[in-house]
């Protein structure tokens, strides 16, 4: 089934969606991802930030998938 364009009145503004996803990632992962930013782009989102482990990067992605129906277009969390 192809994703349909989201209606802001039902799903919230892009900024509100991003803030909600960021908050949920912070609650679930604590400080494992620093400089976290979720960017809503069209019909999806990108995760940005820094992590010390690939595991934390992957966990952030799973939390984001649980938080909203928007697909993740890119996980740009850098591991260092």
Backbone torsions as a table, in degrees:
resi	resn	phi	psi	omega
1	UNK	NA	128.7	-177.7
2	UNK	-79.6	137.5	179.6
3	UNK	-68.6	138.7	177.9
4	UNK	-97.7	156.3	178.0
5	UNK	-61.6	135.7	-176.7
6	UNK	-77.6	140.4	176.6
7	UNK	-91.1	121.8	-177.1
8	UNK	-58.8	-32.4	-178.8
9	UNK	-67.8	-25.8	-179.6
10	UNK	-93.8	-43.4	-173.1
11	UNK	-100.8	-8.4	-178.5
12	UNK	93.1	168.4	178.9
13	UNK	-73.9	160.1	176.3
14	UNK	-54.8	-39.8	179.3
15	UNK	-64.9	-39.2	179.7
16	UNK	-68.4	-40.4	177.8
17	UNK	-63.5	-46.2	179.6
18	UNK	-59.9	-44.6	-179.8
19	UNK	-63.3	-39.2	179.9
20	UNK	-65.3	-45.5	-178.9
21	UNK	-66.3	-44.2	177.9
22	UNK	-57.9	-45.2	-178.9
23	UNK	-61.4	-42.5	-178.9
24	UNK	-67.4	-38.0	177.4
25	UNK	-65.0	-43.8	-179.6
26	UNK	-62.0	-42.4	-179.7
27	UNK	-63.9	-45.5	-175.4
28	UNK	-76.6	-31.6	-174.9
29	UNK	-107.8	-4.3	-178.5
30	UNK	60.2	-128.5	-178.0
31	UNK	-98.1	20.1	-176.6
32	UNK	-69.9	-22.9	176.8
33	UNK	-122.3	117.9	179.6
34	UNK	-99.1	161.0	-178.9
35	UNK	51.5	36.5	-177.1
36	UNK	-65.1	135.5	175.2
37	UNK	-147.0	132.9	174.3
38	UNK	-109.9	126.5	-179.5
39	UNK	-115.0	119.7	177.7
40	UNK	-87.3	122.8	-178.0
41	UNK	-124.5	111.0	178.3
42	UNK	56.9	-117.2	-178.4
43	UNK	-102.8	28.6	179.2
44	UNK	-157.7	-171.7	-179.2
45	UNK	-142.3	159.7	175.8
46	UNK	-124.2	140.7	177.1
47	UNK	-101.8	134.9	179.8
48	UNK	-133.4	151.1	177.2
49	UNK	151.3	-163.1	-178.8
50	UNK	-134.4	143.2	179.4
51	UNK	-142.1	153.8	176.9
52	UNK	-86.2	-18.0	-176.6
53	UNK	-134.0	152.4	174.4
54	UNK	-67.8	-31.1	179.9
55	UNK	-61.0	-45.1	178.6
56	UNK	-64.3	-38.4	177.5
57	UNK	-60.5	-45.0	-179.8
58	UNK	-67.4	-40.8	178.3
59	UNK	-61.6	-41.3	178.1
60	UNK	-59.3	-40.5	179.1
61	UNK	-64.3	-42.0	-179.9
62	UNK	-66.5	-39.9	177.3
63	UNK	-62.8	-42.5	179.0
64	UNK	-61.8	-39.7	179.5
65	UNK	-65.7	-34.2	178.7
66	UNK	-75.5	-27.1	-173.2
67	UNK	-78.5	-26.0	-176.2
68	UNK	-153.0	161.7	177.5
69	UNK	-84.4	-8.3	179.1
70	UNK	-63.8	136.8	177.0
71	UNK	-74.7	154.3	175.4
72	UNK	-88.0	115.7	179.8
73	UNK	-81.4	-31.4	-179.6
74	UNK	-157.8	139.0	170.9
75	UNK	-108.5	96.7	-175.9
76	UNK	-98.1	20.2	176.0
77	UNK	-69.9	124.0	-176.7
78	UNK	-92.1	135.1	179.6
79	UNK	-101.1	125.7	179.2
80	UNK	-141.5	NA	NA
